[in-house]
């Protein structure tokens, strides 16, 4: 392996594992959602939340497939940028309120585990689509559920 390939692989793994969060031994996907939770709390700006969400989703698609190849495992548990991105999707365009952000976290993790169609089918695809697709769907489902909660509370 050339030195440049080694550096490239390390960078790919750094991004895909969310700079090491994916190496946490217990529930690395949940740990990446906790990281997203705290970033959402700190950011407080919908505009910046949109930017971060877009960057994380694009990064997830760009880096998760190559990281899977480097690690040699289908949807390796160390790849957590997909969960991180899904958490942002769950909370985008939701009123800034700690209760809603916490509910978004719980709803996203629930939908991510349940794999409600079409997430169950997309998860089986090879590469980035299979790794990231189900988390995007879980994030969208969580966001819709959260919007319903916000609407009902506003009545």
C-alpha positions as CSV (number, residue, x, y, z in Angstrom):
1,X,0.0,0.0,0.0
2,X,1.3,3.4,-0.9
3,X,1.6,6.1,1.8
4,X,-1.0,8.2,0.1
5,X,-3.4,5.2,0.2
6,X,-2.7,4.7,3.9
7,X,-3.4,8.4,4.6
8,X,-6.6,8.3,2.5
9,X,-7.8,5.2,4.2
10,X,-7.2,6.7,7.6
11,X,-9.1,9.8,6.6
12,X,-12.0,7.7,5.3
13,X,-12.2,5.7,8.5
14,X,-11.9,8.8,10.6
15,X,-15.0,10.4,9.0
16,X,-17.0,7.2,8.7
17,X,-16.3,6.3,12.4
18,X,-17.1,9.9,13.4
19,X,-13.5,10.4,14.5
20,X,-13.4,7.3,16.6
21,X,-16.9,7.2,18.1
22,X,-17.5,4.1,16.1
23,X,-14.8,2.3,18.0
24,X,-16.7,2.6,21.3
25,X,-17.3,-1.0,22.4
26,X,-20.9,-0.7,23.5
27,X,-23.6,0.7,21.2
28,X,-21.4,2.9,18.9
29,X,-24.4,3.9,16.8
30,X,-26.2,5.2,19.8
31,X,-23.0,7.0,20.9
32,X,-22.9,8.8,17.6
33,X,-26.6,9.9,18.1
34,X,-25.6,11.2,21.5
35,X,-22.8,13.3,19.8
36,X,-25.4,14.6,17.4
37,X,-27.8,15.3,20.3
38,X,-25.2,17.6,21.9
39,X,-24.3,19.3,18.7
40,X,-28.0,20.1,18.0
41,X,-28.3,21.5,21.6
42,X,-25.2,23.7,21.1
43,X,-26.0,24.9,17.6
44,X,-29.5,26.4,18.2
45,X,-29.7,27.7,14.7
46,X,-31.9,26.1,12.0
47,X,-29.7,27.4,9.3
48,X,-26.6,25.8,10.8
49,X,-28.6,22.7,11.5
50,X,-29.5,22.5,7.8
51,X,-25.8,22.9,6.8
52,X,-24.6,20.3,9.3
53,X,-27.3,17.9,8.3
54,X,-26.5,18.3,4.6
55,X,-22.7,17.9,5.2
56,X,-23.2,14.8,7.4
57,X,-25.5,13.1,4.9
58,X,-23.2,13.8,1.9
59,X,-20.2,12.6,4.0
60,X,-22.1,9.5,5.0
61,X,-22.7,8.6,1.4
62,X,-19.2,9.5,0.3
63,X,-17.3,7.7,3.1
64,X,-19.4,4.8,4.3
65,X,-19.0,2.6,1.2
66,X,-15.2,3.0,1.1
67,X,-15.0,2.5,4.9
68,X,-16.9,-0.8,4.5
69,X,-14.4,-1.9,1.9
70,X,-11.5,-1.0,4.1
71,X,-13.0,-2.8,7.2
72,X,-14.0,-5.8,5.1
73,X,-17.4,-6.1,6.7
74,X,-20.9,-5.4,5.4
75,X,-22.3,-2.4,7.3
76,X,-19.6,-2.6,9.9
77,X,-20.7,-1.4,13.4
78,X,-17.7,1.0,13.4
79,X,-19.3,3.0,10.6
80,X,-21.5,5.4,12.6
81,X,-21.8,8.5,10.4
82,X,-25.0,7.1,9.1
83,X,-26.6,7.1,12.6
84,X,-25.2,10.6,13.2
85,X,-26.8,11.9,10.0
86,X,-30.1,10.2,10.8
87,X,-30.3,11.9,14.2
88,X,-29.9,15.3,12.5
89,X,-32.6,14.4,10.0
90,X,-34.9,13.5,12.9
91,X,-34.5,17.0,14.4
92,X,-34.3,19.3,11.4
93,X,-37.1,21.9,11.3
94,X,-38.3,21.0,14.7
95,X,-38.7,23.8,17.3
96,X,-35.6,24.2,19.5
97,X,-36.7,22.6,22.7
98,X,-34.7,20.1,24.7
99,X,-37.8,17.9,25.1
100,X,-38.3,17.7,21.3
101,X,-34.6,17.0,20.7
102,X,-34.7,14.2,23.4
103,X,-37.9,12.8,21.8
104,X,-36.2,13.0,18.4
105,X,-33.3,10.9,19.8
106,X,-35.6,8.3,21.2
107,X,-37.8,8.2,18.1
108,X,-34.8,7.9,15.7
109,X,-33.3,5.1,17.7
110,X,-36.7,3.3,17.8
111,X,-37.3,3.6,14.0
112,X,-33.7,2.7,13.3
113,X,-34.1,-0.6,15.2
114,X,-37.6,-1.4,13.9
115,X,-36.5,-1.1,10.2
116,X,-40.0,-0.2,9.0
117,X,-40.4,-0.6,5.2
118,X,-38.7,0.5,3.0
119,X,-35.8,0.7,5.4
120,X,-35.7,-3.1,5.8
121,X,-35.3,-3.5,2.0
122,X,-32.8,-0.6,1.5
123,X,-30.6,-1.9,4.3
124,X,-29.9,-5.0,2.2
125,X,-28.3,-3.0,-0.7
126,X,-24.5,-3.0,-1.0
127,X,-22.3,-0.1,-0.2
128,X,-23.3,3.4,0.9
129,X,-27.0,3.0,-0.1
130,X,-27.4,0.1,2.2
131,X,-25.5,1.6,5.1
132,X,-27.0,5.1,4.9
133,X,-30.4,4.6,3.3
134,X,-32.1,2.9,6.3
135,X,-30.9,5.6,8.7
136,X,-32.2,8.4,6.4
137,X,-35.6,6.7,6.3
138,X,-35.5,6.2,10.1
139,X,-34.7,9.9,10.5
140,X,-37.5,10.9,8.2
141,X,-40.0,8.7,10.1
142,X,-38.8,10.1,13.4
143,X,-39.1,13.7,12.1
144,X,-42.7,13.0,10.9
145,X,-43.6,11.5,14.2
146,X,-42.0,14.5,16.0
147,X,-43.9,17.0,13.9
148,X,-47.1,15.2,14.8
149,X,-46.2,15.5,18.5
150,X,-45.3,19.2,18.1
151,X,-48.6,19.9,16.2
152,X,-50.7,18.0,18.9
153,X,-49.0,20.0,21.7
154,X,-49.8,23.2,19.9
155,X,-53.6,22.6,19.9
